[in-house]
């Protein structure tokens, strides 16, 4: 009887244990509670995040198969895809440096213009391009205005100007009027132009013009402008001026001429003085002197001369320059403009008027250059 009771008790325990699953284990009246947090590895997280959504059917009652028929457009599109090699989960990576491309391929690649490539943009925007109607049959040059020299220092300056249409920017400049030996160019098409000039000499006068070309190839160039850098010049300088601008017959003109060498070394230069009659395209050299200027030399000379009666009015100017005695490059130059106003003779009278050559000859006779105590070695006069 005892044996039967034990067998029944064991059978009852087996039945109770088989009915409990792993998720249904319950501990009641536990002395302590312990919590554990499972941390997933980064590799597992990355792999799991790349898993795409898919349909999964388990223990289906039936299986249905349907053959897909791709559209003609899809077949044509996939047919145009060029073959390529695709390797996934490779056991090893092999790298091989490509040889230099063929000459034809290199030349073709060089002809490809620069372009902007945007990848992974947040949004796309497109606009249908049209050839600007302003450029069709455009033969009008741009209009240049407001030419200025700003931010002038001892070795730099900024040239600014405006145009009425989009153009590039070119500044031609030099230390001699009408002779522009240097230039700065900006190919960007703008309306408000700004070009910086650098590596200039201190205390030096620079002459410049600006040039702008529009997108149709039409160019415009300004008249000549000038500016003087700050600081003490490291080369000889020369300047010339008159006591006024307008003169009549028998008046005495007082010309002021200043020579200076603020450098710390002796300077050998050629000094040239010229009379210009621009309306007649006539030039006459008053004098050419070879000078030796001592360090710190500076002197101002006054040259008076009396004007005759030339029969009619004309514009004139004095031009002076210093040239390097070795290279003959222009070191410094200056100009003083003046005008002769007809006196006793009527403007309409033409009989007996002097030619430009005769006027220049008469003016230069009155310039007593020999009386100036210049630090010269040799003197030459030409007419």
C-alpha positions in Angstrom: 0.0 0.0 0.0 2.8 2.4 0.8 4.4 1.6 -2.6 1.3 2.6 -4.5 1.1 6.0 -2.7 4.7 6.9 -3.5 4.2 6.1 -7.2 1.1 8.2 -7.4 3.0 11.1 -5.7 5.9 10.9 -8.2 3.5 10.8 -11.1 1.7 13.9 -9.8 5.0 15.8 -9.6 5.9 14.8 -13.2 2.6 16.0 -14.5 3.0 19.4 -12.8 6.6 19.9 -13.9 5.9 19.2 -17.6 3.2 21.8 -17.8 5.5 24.8 -16.8 7.5 26.6 -19.5 10.7 28.5 -19.2 8.9 31.8 -19.2 6.5 30.8 -16.5 9.0 30.2 -13.7 7.7 32.2 -10.7 9.6 32.6 -7.5 7.4 33.7 -4.6 8.5 35.0 -1.2 12.1 35.4 -2.3 14.5 36.7 0.2 16.2 39.1 -2.4 15.5 40.4 -5.9 18.3 40.6 -8.5 18.0 42.5 -11.9 20.3 42.0 -14.8 20.5 44.1 -18.0 21.7 42.6 -21.2 23.9 44.8 -23.4 24.0 44.1 -27.1 27.4 44.3 -28.9 27.9 47.1 -31.4 28.5 44.6 -34.2 25.1 43.0 -33.5 23.4 46.4 -33.3 24.9 47.5 -36.7 23.9 44.2 -38.4 20.4 44.3 -36.9 19.8 47.9 -38.0 20.6 47.0 -41.6 18.0 44.2 -41.8 15.2 45.2 -44.2 11.5 44.4 -43.7 10.5 41.1 -45.2 7.5 38.9 -45.3 7.9 35.6 -43.4 5.4 32.8 -43.6 5.8 29.8 -41.3 3.7 26.6 -41.3 1.7 27.8 -44.4 -1.3 25.7 -45.2 -0.5 26.1 -49.0 2.2 27.5 -51.2 1.4 29.7 -54.2 3.8 30.5 -56.9 3.3 33.3 -59.5 5.7 34.1 -62.3 6.5 37.9 -62.7 6.5 39.4 -66.1 8.7 42.6 -66.2 7.6 45.5 -68.3 9.2 46.4 -71.6 10.5 49.7 -70.2 12.2 47.9 -67.3 13.8 45.4 -69.7 15.1 48.2 -71.9 16.5 50.0 -68.9 18.2 47.0 -67.4 19.5 46.1 -70.8 21.4 49.4 -71.0 23.3 48.7 -67.8 26.9 47.8 -68.5 28.4 44.7 -66.9 30.3 45.3 -63.7 32.1 43.1 -61.2 30.6 43.1 -57.7 32.3 41.4 -54.8 30.6 41.1 -51.5 32.1 39.7 -48.3 35.5 39.1 -49.9 38.0 37.0 -47.9 40.8 39.4 -49.0 41.4 42.7 -50.7 43.9 43.1 -53.5 45.0 46.6 -54.7 46.8 47.3 -58.0 48.0 50.7 -59.0 46.7 51.7 -62.4 49.2 52.6 -65.1 49.4 56.1 -66.6 46.3 56.6 -68.8 46.7 56.8 -72.6 47.6 60.2 -74.1 44.2 60.4 -75.9 42.3 59.8 -72.7 44.5 62.3 -70.8 43.9 65.0 -73.5 40.2 64.3 -73.5 40.0 64.5 -69.7 41.8 67.9 -69.7 39.1 69.3 -72.0 36.4 68.7 -69.4 35.6 72.0 -67.7 35.4 72.3 -63.9 31.9 71.5 -62.5 30.2 71.5 -59.1 29.1 68.1 -57.9 26.6 67.8 -55.0 26.0 64.4 -53.4 23.5 63.4 -50.8 21.6 66.8 -51.0 18.7 67.3 -48.6 16.6 68.5 -51.5 16.8 69.0 -55.2 16.0 72.2 -57.2 16.1 72.7 -60.9 15.4 75.6 -63.2 15.2 75.5 -67.0 18.2 77.5 -68.3 17.8 80.0 -71.1 20.4 82.0 -73.0 20.3 85.5 -71.6 18.6 87.7 -74.1 20.8 90.6 -73.1 23.8 88.8 -74.7 22.1 88.2 -78.1 23.6 90.6 -80.7 25.3 92.5 -77.9 27.9 94.9 -79.4 27.7 97.7 -76.9 30.8 98.1 -74.6 30.3 98.5 -70.9 30.2 101.9 -69.2 32.9 102.5 -66.6 32.2 105.0 -63.8 33.5 106.1 -60.4 37.1 105.1 -60.8 39.0 105.7 -57.5 42.2 104.7 -55.7 41.6 103.8 -52.0 43.4 102.2 -49.1 46.7 103.7 -50.2 49.7 102.6 -48.1 53.5 102.8 -48.7 53.4 99.5 -50.7 49.8 98.9 -51.8 46.6 100.4 -53.0 43.1 99.3 -54.0 41.5 100.4 -57.3 37.7 100.4 -57.5 35.2 101.2 -60.2 31.7 100.4 -61.4 30.2 99.1 -64.7 26.6 99.0 -65.9 26.8 95.3 -66.7 28.7 92.3 -65.5 32.3 92.4 -66.7 35.8 91.2 -65.7 38.4 93.5 -64.1 41.8 94.6 -65.4 44.1 97.3 -64.0 47.1 98.4 -66.0 49.6 100.6 -64.1 53.2 102.0 -64.1 55.3 104.8 -62.9 55.3 106.7 -66.2 52.3 108.3 -67.7 50.9 106.3 -70.7 53.4 103.5 -70.1 51.8 100.7 -68.1 54.3 98.0 -67.5 52.3 96.0 -64.9 48.8 94.7 -64.6 46.4 92.9 -62.3 43.4 90.9 -63.6 40.3 89.3 -62.1 38.3 87.1 -64.4 35.2 87.1 -62.2 32.2 89.0 -63.8 30.9 91.7 -61.5 29.5 95.2 -61.6 31.3 96.6 -58.5 35.1 96.1 -59.2 37.9 96.0 -56.7 41.5 95.1 -57.6 44.5 95.3 -55.1 47.9 96.4 -56.2 50.8 95.2 -54.1 54.6 95.4 -53.9 54.6 99.1 -54.7 57.4 101.5 -54.0 56.9 104.0 -51.1 56.5 107.7 -52.0 56.0 106.9 -55.7 53.4 108.3 -58.1 51.6 105.6 -60.1 49.5 106.0 -63.3 46.8 103.6 -64.1 43.8 102.8 -66.3 41.0 100.2 -65.7 39.6 97.9 -68.4 36.4 95.8 -68.4 35.2 93.2 -70.9 31.6 91.9 -70.8 30.5 88.3 -71.6 30.0 89.2 -75.3 33.7 90.3 -75.6 33.0 94.0 -75.7 35.7 96.0 -73.9 36.0 99.5 -72.5 38.9 101.4 -70.9 39.0 104.4 -68.7 41.0 107.5 -69.0 44.3 107.7 -67.0 44.2 108.2 -63.3 47.0 108.4 -60.7 47.9 108.1 -57.0 51.0 108.4 -54.9 51.9 105.9 -52.2 52.7 107.0 -48.7 56.1 106.9 -47.0 59.6 108.1 -47.9 60.7 107.1 -51.4 63.8 104.9 -51.7 64.7 106.4 -55.1 65.3 110.0 -56.5 62.2 112.1 -57.2 61.5 115.1 -59.4 58.5 117.5 -59.5 57.6 120.5 -61.6 54.9 123.2 -61.3 54.0 126.7 -62.6 52.9 129.7 -60.6 49.5 129.7 -62.4 47.7 128.0 -65.3 46.8 130.8 -67.8 49.3 133.2 -69.3 49.1 135.9 -71.9 51.7 137.6 -74.2 54.7 139.2 -72.5 53.9 137.6 -69.1 56.6 135.9 -67.1 56.0 132.3 -66.1 57.8 131.1 -62.9 58.5 127.4 -63.1 59.4 125.5 -59.8 61.6 122.4 -60.2 62.4 120.1 -57.3 65.0 117.4 -57.2 65.5 115.0 -54.2 67.3 111.9 -53.2 66.2 110.7 -49.8 67.9 107.3 -50.3 71.0 106.4 -48.3 73.2 106.0 -51.4 74.5 108.1 -54.2 72.2 108.0 -57.3 73.3 108.5 -60.9 70.4 109.5 -63.1 69.5 111.3 -66.3 67.3 114.3 -65.9 65.0 115.1 -68.9 62.9 118.3 -69.3 60.4 118.5 -72.2 57.9 120.9 -73.6 54.6 119.3 -75.0 52.1 121.0 -77.3 49.4 118.2 -77.2 47.0 119.9 -79.7 49.6 119.7 -82.4 51.3 116.5 -81.3 54.6 118.4 -80.9 57.3 117.7 -78.3 60.6 119.5 -77.8 63.3 118.6 -75.3 64.5 121.6 -73.3 67.4 119.7 -71.7 68.9 116.4 -70.8 71.3 116.3 -67.9 73.3 113.6 -66.3 73.1 114.1 -62.5 74.9 112.6 -59.5 72.6 113.0 -56.5 74.1 112.7 -53.0 72.3 110.9 -50.1 69.7 113.3 -48.6 70.0 115.8 -51.4 66.9 118.0 -52.0 66.8 121.3 -53.8 64.1 123.5 -55.4 65.0 125.7 -58.4 63.0 128.6 -59.8 63.1 129.1 -63.6 61.5 132.3 -64.9 60.9 133.0 -68.6 58.8 135.5 -70.6 56.2 134.4 -73.1 55.9 136.1 -76.5 52.9 136.8 -78.6 52.2 133.7 -80.6 49.1 134.8 -82.4 46.6 132.3 -81.0 45.9 130.3 -77.8 47.1 126.8 -77.1 47.5 124.2 -74.4 50.9 123.2 -73.2 52.7 121.3 -70.5 56.1 120.8 -69.0 57.3 117.2 -68.5 60.2 116.2 -66.3 61.6 112.7 -65.6 64.5 110.9 -64.0 66.0 107.8 -65.7 68.3 105.2 -64.1 71.7 105.9 -65.6 72.4 102.2 -66.0 69.1 100.6 -67.1 67.5 103.8 -68.4 64.2 102.8 -66.7 61.9 105.6 -65.5 62.6 106.4 -61.8 60.3 109.3 -61.3 58.3 111.8 -63.5 55.9 114.7 -63.2 53.9 117.0 -65.4 52.7 120.7 -65.1 49.9 121.8 -67.5 49.4 125.4 -68.5 47.7 127.4 -71.3 48.6 130.4 -73.4 45.7 132.8 -74.0 46.0 134.9 -77.1 46.5 138.6 -76.4 47.0 141.4 -78.9 46.2 139.3 -82.0 42.7 138.2 -82.7 41.9 134.5 -82.4 40.5 134.5 -86.0 43.7 135.9 -87.5 45.8 133.3 -89.1 48.3 135.2 -91.3 51.7 135.4 -89.7 51.0 132.9 -87.0 53.9 130.8 -85.8 54.2 127.1 -86.3 54.4 124.8 -83.3 58.1 124.3 -84.0 58.7 128.1 -84.0 56.7 128.5 -80.7 58.7 125.7 -79.0 61.9 127.2 -80.3 61.1 130.7 -78.9 59.9 129.3 -75.6 63.1 127.3 -75.0 65.3 130.2 -75.9 64.0 132.0 -72.7 64.6 129.0 -70.4 68.0 129.7 -68.9 68.8 126.1 -67.8 72.5 126.8 -67.7 72.0 129.2 -64.8 70.7 126.5 -62.5 73.3 125.0 -60.2 72.3 121.4 -60.7 74.6 118.6 -59.5 75.3 117.6 -63.1 78.2 116.0 -64.9 77.3 116.7 -68.5 74.7 119.0 -70.1 73.0 118.4 -73.5 70.4 120.7 -75.2 68.3 119.6 -78.1 65.6 121.5 -80.0 
